[in-house]
């Protein structure tokens, strides 16, 4: 959604796009608190500029900054602090312009665990969905699936908590192992104890559907070690929460990572 809107805005400002072809952009985290490297593929002879925006959970909440320019195909280093970012590239040749799609990436310091990085990436991805009726700040990482103080402006909320980790003995390759990291996604909203009342139910189920579709059989942007994700229902309804006038259910996202064997 953010990619389409941003590209459309740029195309309108440029007027017409020359037959450059659409440039592509990929960004690789250095993993050592020194930033990332952006690799661009564009038409020979063109000049490309990479633009970056920090993502703090609010779509469109930051400004775009030019972080580097290069000719044709090549790479440029992005000096960025740890955090979440969006980026796109604009290529120019002979008075014409072409714009890539918007890429999401993460800059890390190499000290975070894979499980914590999965949690942070899931948080950023769900916030980017801009789910109707859900404040971005209410998508939070939590130690447990249900907090005791979910009242007032804290609702509705989505809580992300670490769950199981598994290390199948036979999964992987000759030099690497497949490891599973689970993230429990708990959706909480106000409700009452009338079993026939449909208040918030359709919205709740729609959020479950959208979140499941977002992660199912996908890689995880910002965590290149993740090679696939499986989504399964964890709890259709937490009965204990419902007794306290909360509508709460959960999805389990199982991320499969491929990690080098040994130290």
SULBEL-V769918 format. One record per helix or strand of 2 or more residues. SS is the DSSP state (alpha for helix, beta for strand). FROM is the first residue (numbers start at 1). TO is the last residue. If there is no record, write none. Layout:
ss=SS from=FROM to=TO
ss=SS from=FROM to=TO
//
This chain:
ss=alpha from=2 to=14
ss=beta from=24 to=29
ss=beta from=36 to=41
ss=beta from=47 to=54
ss=beta from=65 to=71
ss=beta from=74 to=78
ss=beta from=83 to=93
ss=beta from=96 to=99
ss=beta from=103 to=107
ss=alpha from=114 to=129
ss=alpha from=136 to=138
ss=beta from=139 to=141
ss=alpha from=152 to=154
ss=beta from=157 to=166
ss=beta from=176 to=190
ss=alpha from=201 to=215
ss=beta from=226 to=235
ss=alpha from=239 to=242
ss=beta from=246 to=260
//
